[in-house]
Amino acid sequence: MQKAAGVFRKLKEKQKTCTIFSGAGTGTYDIDINIPEFTELQVGSYAVMDAEYLNIAAKNDPARFSDFQPALTLLTTVVSVNNPEFVTVDAGLKSLYQHGGKPFVISPGFTDLRYEWFGDEYGKLIRADGGNLPPLGTVLELVTSHCDPTINQFDCFYITQGEKVIDQWPIDLRGKSQ
């Protein structure tokens, strides 16, 4: 970004109306904020977060980006328990964007389960050695793989407080890529 900042300084000297230097994002805000030429940072995903952002390094933590906690999660239900090594859940490619980090379970008692893609409608949760599998019908909470394209697959957000749905927000631009 230092090279881009230098170009911005030169442009600003030649053209006084050149006043905006925009860039960076949620994943690099903590280092890019130190570039004085930036007039704005294009952060946004921090408001909901996802597995992809949480799995990148940060300025103060080379293993995990933990400045922001996930607010966007997806509820999934165990729909099949016919295998001793994994359970099938109803969260697959049609509800979770695949390219990004892997979704992960944050439901108490089941955080050791590993999500694997299992088709359009389904995912599977694999137990860690000796871990417990949830029974049929169990509802689990997942952190999504990548927030932006996952949000685009739904018509609304359900806003919760604890176990209770307290509001519903429409996703206005969903399906507007035509």
C-alpha positions in Angstrom: 0.0 0.0 0.0 3.0 2.3 0.4 3.4 2.3 -3.4 -0.3 3.2 -3.9 0.0 5.9 -1.2 3.0 7.4 -3.1 0.9 7.5 -6.3 -1.9 9.2 -4.4 0.4 11.8 -3.0 1.7 12.6 -6.5 -1.8 12.8 -8.0 -3.0 15.0 -5.2 -0.1 17.4 -5.9 -1.0 17.6 -9.6 -4.8 17.6 -9.2 -6.3 19.3 -6.1 -9.6 17.6 -6.6 -7.9 14.2 -6.0 -8.8 14.0 -2.3 -10.0 10.4 -1.8 -7.7 7.4 -1.2 -9.9 4.4 -0.4 -9.0 0.9 0.2 -8.2 -1.8 2.7 -10.9 -3.9 4.3 -12.0 -5.8 7.5 -9.1 -8.2 7.3 -6.3 -5.5 7.0 -7.9 -2.5 8.8 -5.5 -3.0 11.8 -2.4 -2.4 9.7 -3.9 -0.1 7.0 -5.1 2.4 9.6 -1.5 3.4 10.0 -1.2 4.6 6.4 -1.9 8.3 6.8 -2.8 8.8 3.1 -6.0 6.7 3.5 -9.0 8.9 3.7 -11.4 5.9 4.1 -11.2 2.2 4.8 -13.6 -0.1 3.0 -14.4 -2.3 6.0 -17.9 -3.8 6.3 -17.7 -7.5 7.0 -16.6 -6.8 10.6 -20.3 -6.1 11.4 -21.2 -9.8 10.9 -17.8 -11.6 10.5 -17.3 -15.2 9.2 -15.0 -18.2 9.3 -12.8 -16.8 6.5 -12.0 -13.6 8.3 -11.6 -15.3 11.7 -9.0 -17.7 10.2 -6.6 -15.0 9.0 -3.8 -13.6 10.9 -4.0 -10.2 12.5 -1.5 -7.6 13.5 -1.5 -8.7 17.2 -2.3 -12.4 16.6 -0.5 -14.4 13.9 -3.0 -17.3 14.2 -6.4 -15.7 14.4 -8.3 -12.5 13.6 -10.2 -11.9 16.9 -10.8 -8.2 16.9 -14.5 -8.7 16.0 -16.8 -11.6 17.0 -19.3 -13.3 14.6 -22.8 -11.8 14.7 -24.0 -13.7 11.7 -24.7 -17.4 12.3 -26.8 -20.0 10.7 -29.0 -22.5 12.4 -28.9 -26.1 11.1 -30.7 -29.2 12.1 -29.3 -32.8 12.3 -31.4 -34.6 9.8 -29.7 -38.0 9.7 -27.7 -40.0 12.2 -27.1 -43.2 10.2 -23.3 -43.2 10.3 -21.3 -43.7 13.5 -18.6 -41.2 12.4 -20.8 -38.2 11.4 -24.2 -36.7 11.3 -25.9 -35.0 8.3 -27.3 -31.5 8.7 -29.5 -29.4 6.4 -27.0 -26.7 5.7 -25.3 -27.3 2.4 -24.3 -25.3 -0.7 -27.7 -23.7 -1.0 -27.4 -22.1 2.4 -23.7 -21.6 2.9 -21.2 -20.1 0.4 -18.5 -22.7 -0.1 -15.4 -20.6 -1.0 -13.9 -19.2 2.1 -13.3 -20.6 5.5 -15.1 -23.7 6.6 -18.2 -23.1 8.7 -17.8 -24.2 12.3 -20.1 -25.1 15.2 -20.4 -22.7 18.1 -23.2 -24.6 20.0 -22.1 -25.5 23.5 -21.1 -29.1 23.8 -20.5 -29.6 20.1 -17.7 -27.2 19.2 -15.4 -30.1 18.5 -17.4 -31.1 15.4 -15.8 -30.4 12.0 -18.1 -29.3 9.1 -17.6 -30.9 5.7 -19.4 -30.1 2.5 -21.9 -32.9 1.6 -23.9 -31.5 -1.3 -26.4 -28.8 -2.3 -28.8 -29.3 0.6 -26.6 -31.0 3.2 -23.4 -30.8 5.2 -21.9 -33.3 7.5 -20.5 -32.8 11.0 -17.6 -35.2 11.8 -16.8 -35.9 15.4 -13.3 -35.5 16.8 -11.8 -38.7 18.2 -14.0 -39.8 21.1 -16.3 -36.8 20.7 -20.1 -37.0 20.9 -22.4 -36.7 17.9 -25.6 -34.8 18.4 -28.9 -36.7 18.2 -31.4 -36.5 15.4 -33.3 -33.2 15.4 -30.6 -31.2 17.3 -30.4 -27.6 16.2 -26.9 -26.3 16.0 -25.4 -22.9 15.4 -22.7 -22.4 12.7 -20.5 -19.5 11.9 -20.8 -19.1 8.2 -17.9 -19.6 5.7 -18.0 -16.2 4.0 -20.6 -13.6 5.0 -21.3 -11.6 1.8 -22.4 -14.4 -0.5 -24.1 -16.3 2.3 -26.3 -13.3 3.1 -27.2 -13.0 -0.6 -28.8 -16.4 -0.4 -31.5 -15.3 2.1 -34.5 -13.0 2.0 -34.1 -11.7 5.6 -32.1 -11.8 8.8 -33.7 -13.1 11.9 -32.5 -11.0 14.8 -32.1 -12.9 18.0 -31.5 -12.2 21.7 -30.6 -15.3 23.4 -33.0 -18.0 22.2 -35.7 -15.5 21.2 -36.3 -14.0 17.7 -36.9 -10.3 18.4 -36.9 -8.8 14.9 -36.8 -9.6 11.2 -34.8 -7.4 8.7 -35.3 -7.8 5.0 -32.2 -8.2 2.8 -33.3 -5.6 0.2 -30.8 -6.3 -2.6 -31.0 -10.0 -2.5 -31.3 -11.5 -6.0 -30.5 -8.2 -7.8 -27.6 -9.4 -9.8 -29.6 -9.7 -13.0 
